Amino acid sequence: MTSAEAQGLPYLQAVIREGLRLWPPATGLGSKEVPPTGDTICGHPVPGGTQIGQNICGIMRLKNIWGEDSGVFRPERWIEANENRATVMKSTLELVFGSGKYKCLGKSIAMMELNKIFVEVSSPSWNTSWVSALIFILVASKVRYFSN
């Protein structure tokens, strides 16, 4: 199966997005510098040259974006979302790869790998029991993971 074909599998895409949301590839503060002329953020003036940091793990658990169960691995949230909410969720998820000139150059390769790994690893040529168990847990049984 190609990466493009895998992109047409809604539940697989939901699992990948939910995994990236709860376990982003890079954590910590992604900081940006306010332009020399300054800016306004959420109605607050910010002087030029100020470093603004964003906590990716915190953003990926905001209840006003992800719902009251934001700490739970629940891929169905991506399938159940209406068009407006899905757009907000997808644009927020993009933050896990950075933005602007600091955006991850390997994002397209990473997404291609994620789209292929679950399908390829679950093919009959892979007879390893732990691989079968992983695929069963993530996709077939839709088991939810809870964060403590």
Beta strands, then each sheet from edge to edge (+ up, - down):
strand 1: 29-33
strand 2: 39-41
strand 3: 44-46
strand 4: 51-55
sheet 1: 1+ 4-
sheet 2: 2+ 3-
end
